[in-house]
């Protein structure tokens, strides 16, 4: 033997033959499992299938002795590629799952309609992997000769897709039980929202650095008036969620804790803004119809208000509004809690006008092709014929000159409820004034300002934001018109009301941490927050139920403008 080439080809050929033999064994095992789990009425048909499979296995054994070219031709005749690369790390959570790393090559042994495929890695380990984590690989001649030295890696958009498209075992179990209607999938935007502060409103309200990293790109002040200078962006819209129709409710064995819509700016491949959530209300007599902006006594809570605005500086022609319908549920038998997507819809904003839109709701995830959402056992043709496809009604409003001027003072990218716009504007005034009062523009000294540090957190805890909105409304009623136009007075009064109401609540040991769709905990928080507001309105100096505070931390008061700046890149 001369050189190392022939030895490497022989070893590679032997490994391929071993993989092929293992694949045939797995096919036999899979066939045996299908036969053992078959119904009594299907024995005859499955025996015929098994005889055909045995004949195919015998033919495959004979093909093992043929030359390499004949094996390649046989593999090319398969309609679906058997080699796949892994888009993201997968950690096996159940017995029989296969743990693999991103870029690893797998050989698919058998497929299943539920999306969990039996695969084998290069070490001979076999197990189940989710189909959405795999990308088909079509090997060429050069790759077969040179080996797999370079592992394929997904792009940024593919990596984001792979994080949100894993099928949960719990969903499969509930679907098999008939408790979940066809087309329901794990929530995409909920999974992204749980990834730290990446898609939270508290991150996007912060100032943003310019490309040079030496100045802020969205914080400017008028030298003559001392006010924030407005900035126009590519998209600035106001809209209202009206309702949803023909949304199939979960079946027996599942208790619904919340019905809601999650919204964000989307360009077809990645989320560009924070993820905002609006909870829907449902009439028990008609659970398939969702409504927003429900009529309640007093001021409408932010969580139930469907009046929203969107600012986005992206110049993508595919920029639009992504809306995902979701339900938070709990299994009555086990008490396990989860969230499902009832479908999603998308409104492209580049060529829209101010009118009411009825958007069709699609199944799957926003990163997949548009799939139908079935409302029962009907086929898609019957659904279209009967006009029973789920739809979401959204009203796109014309933005007045005054509202557009107010929105221009906000960050370049933000999606939130319109009823707190006046609070966001005052916060931006305080932020701009504080940043401009620094000794030098490059100063990295920490600034002591509790409003700049703690107010952004209210965007993630809407009950505290509603409490502060109510307290600020009470304070405004005692102001004259002249004081309402005095920016210096407004900034000082805003800080005073904030420190007297919600700032102690944020650092209280009595107020429990917020948890989504936990109704008993939400009621407990509402009671404590109401008691604190009553003490503020009456001017009581007695210690309330939230008097016990956490140990003091300097980060509660110190604002680092360079350490809390959001980035444009999406992880």
Helices and strands as residue ranges (DSSP letters): H 5-36, G 40-42, H 43-63, H 68-76, E 83-86, E 105-110, E 116-120, E 126-130, G 131-133, E 134-136, H 141-146, H 156-164, H 169-177, E 185-186, H 188-193, H 201-204, E 235-245, E 254-266, E 276-279, E 281-283, E 286-291, G 302-304, E 307-312, E 320-331, E 337-348, E 356-360, H 380-385, E 391-397, H 401-407, E 414-417, G 418-420, H 421-436, E 447-448, H 450-454, G 455-459, H 462-476, H 481-484, H 487-500, H 502-506, H 519-538, G 554-556, E 558-559
